[in-house]
Amino acid sequence: MPFTFQTVMPILLLIGSNVFMTIAWYGHLKFPSMAMWAAELKTIQEVISLTVFAGFAVFVLGEKLTWNHAVGFGLIFVGAFFIFRGPLK
């Protein structure tokens, strides 16, 4: 694959986005008085990303969601439940 604007730009945008979001998620570690919960924020971001991706795939790309998708997304939502539930006792 040749390195053209069309192939390099999405990668650069993803890197920039990742740097920005990492600062947003974990920047609170430098400023403890503005505490945020890192694991919960990351979990929320993952659930939102997958929801947006699924909607885009269905409504824009015309893809069909299959049982594989439903099971995979379901497991991620179960994981999110346990992140927010807190430690098991």
DAGI-V130576 format. One record per backbone hydrogen bond with DSSP energy under -0.5 kcal/mol. NH is the residue of the N-H (numbers start at 1). CO is the residue of the C=O. Records with the same first field share a line. If there is no record, write none. Layout:
NH=CO  CO
This chain:
4=2
7=4
8=4
9=5
12=8
13=9
14=10
15=11
16=12
17=13
18=14
19=15
20=16
21=17
22=18
23=19
24=20
25=21
26=22
27=23
29=26
30=27
31=27
34=31
35=32
38=36
41=37
42=38
43=39
44=40
45=41
46=42
47=43
48=44
49=45
50=46
51=47
52=48
53=49
54=50
55=51
56=52
57=53
58=54
59=55
60=56
61=56
63=57
70=66
71=67
72=68
73=69
74=70
75=71
76=72
77=73
78=74
79=75
80=76
81=77
82=78
83=79
84=80
85=81
86=82
